[in-house]
Amino acid sequence: MTRRLHPFNGGIHPAEHKAESNASPIREMPLLPRYVVPLRQHIGAPARALVQAGDRVLKGQMIGAPEGYVSTAVHAPTSGIVLAVEPRAVPHPSGLFDLCVVIESDGGDRPVDFQPLDWRALDPSALRNRIREMGLAGLGGAVFPSYIKLNPAGQRVHTLILNGAECEPWITCDDRLMRERAAKIILGVEVMRHTLGCRTVIFGIEDNKPEALAALAAAIPADMEVVAVPTLYPSGGGKQLSYLLTGVEIPSGGRSTDVGIQVFNVGTAYSLYRAVHLGEPLLSRVVTVTGHVVQPANFEARIGTPLSDLLAAAGGPLPGATDEIIGGPMMGFELMDRAAPVTKSVNCLIVKNPELFPARPAALPCIRCGACARACPADLQPFEMYWFSRAKDFGKAQGYNLFDCIECGCCAYVCPSHIPLVDFFRFAKSEIWEREQEKRSADQARQRHEFKEFRLEREKREKAEKFAKAAEKQKETTAAGGDGAADAEAEKKKAILQAALARAQKAKEGVTPKNTENLSPAVEKEIAEIDARREQMGAKAEGSEG
Amino acid sequence: MLAAILVMAGIGLTMGAILGWASVRLRVEDDPLVEKIDAILPQTQCGQCGFPGCKPYAEAIAKGEAEINKCPPGGAEGIKRLAELLGVEAPSSEGMEHKPKAVAVIDEATCIGCTLCIQSCPVDAIMGAAKQMHTIIAEQCTGCELCLPPCPVDCISMQVIKEDVATWKWRYPAHIMQRAA
């Protein structure tokens, strides 16, 4: 049965350059004395370091634990001693350093005990958790944690697409993998199909890889399909490939799962096979080393292999080589430091020379020819987005669906004015992301500030209320005391006073002053006279007053 | 003639009633302009504008009592957006030094646990208690520097946030365009 294809609009056909590296089998990289394993190798939060300098590690031991939901684990590529956990050069367009675990190999390459998973018996959620701990991420280049993609999360996935298109020039790692390990890829695909619960499985492979097509066609069971798609860049784009194979368009800003399709790279399927059937975490990947090198080839390189060692394994650059590209010539970026290691996202290392990669001619003004719009596989208008990105009018650029741009580079490839359109789109996107991030933190700060003000207000109110309550209570006690306790007190005082008065009265009545006793009759007479005189004077005074 | 007048009057009354009802029913509670201005301000709550926080500054701008170029953290970009919102000419951002983004860091060995910085932080981004070491929650710190003056032992310093792989941005492809010119 041949599947009807649905060609997408646009696309280009650059020189393929596949033959340089796809003729020889995948070569195993020898054990190296030193590996540098970055903790940030996937989309999302970087892994949290579980080791420190001086620790002994075994091959396959988890050295970075997933942190948060969108994250996955990182493992030691060999046994040895952790030399340092420090910022080192990483393959990133910025050339900035990032936190890495540096491991010195002990030469023994002793692994931890790898336990194959009984994936059919395991609960899907438990299986996904194991896959998360195995560090699996999409090996096509986007390095999105695989366990999330294996979770249908309420959405029904009916079609699983295996992306073996490998549409970028020069890269042949998936091609070689499919030729040599087709049966194992299919074992991994079985696990994917089981976890997603879907029936249809389609392999999409560009028709410039007849050997890979044949190898897979020979290996698949009857309920899977291998489809040769025409060689047209970027047929390996997730959205482009799913449209090509199913005719279903993924909505703007949406994911393929919105329309019931999930897309995995064939390399991811192979590493899933290793994780599930061999119990081995993601420790290595296939990397193409090509371009102006002595012996272009594909290497099975452990994660953390310094790119300088990889380059040396391919015989080193030929005379006249300039610099290197990580990834393909269309979507890749310049390598800033050869000390940077192979990560889960590094699929290709291309050594440039001026003949193979002539310098881009100087950019000329846009003549509004529309060639970019015709070449755009995402049906966008790159020239509109270019004007607004160039003028830093990001809102308008977004209005032209800037975020549906897959940065494939078709527009810049066809531009007769040699304008680096994708550079502008990347610039605009990262500016918009930063603004969104700033907006989020501003909103958070506003919320926190408002809450602090509310809290201070509440504390003040509560304090005032407490004081008011205490004052009221005081008053109440005083008032209540006037009726009861205070009364008793007054009574007691009264009683004491009364008693004192009574005693005084008693004393007055009972006892006469001693100085009036036993007086001589002369003195008594004198007293009587004085008393009489007093009375007289009193009467006189009364009379005069009266 | 009479019929026409009655019809017109009827229409007028009906319309008036609808408008009256709408003005009561659909009244806007707050001044939406303040919210719009506040949304543009960077919410550092630093008080460099002379107002105690971003919202009071937004209110002052809405009333026409404050210039729109008093917010250094917002920078020239902020002035431009405010000018666009208010339909005025953007005043110059001269004399406004634009500092790189920074967060406060407490030297925990020197901190005496006086809680003065905690009280001064407008976004409650400092953790600690009396006589306990304090520390700053870096993700919540707006870099307003309001915690610096109250510290009696000068143990708080501002650290510029360095660009890393996660925050790195693609540069404006100016170098490529210059060759074209």
Interface residues (C-beta under 8 A of the other chain):
Chain A: R40 P46 V90 H92 P93 S94 L96 D98 R360 A362 A363 L364 P365 R390 K392 P420 D423 F424 R426 F427 K429 S430 E431 W433 E434 E438 S441 A442 D443 Q444 A445 R446 R448 H449 E450 F451 K452 E453 R455
Chain B: D38 L41 P42 Q43 T44 Q45 G53 C54 K55 C121 P122 V123 D124 A125 Q140 T142 E163 D164 V165 A166 T167 W168 K169 W170 R171 Y172 P173 I176 M177 R179 A180
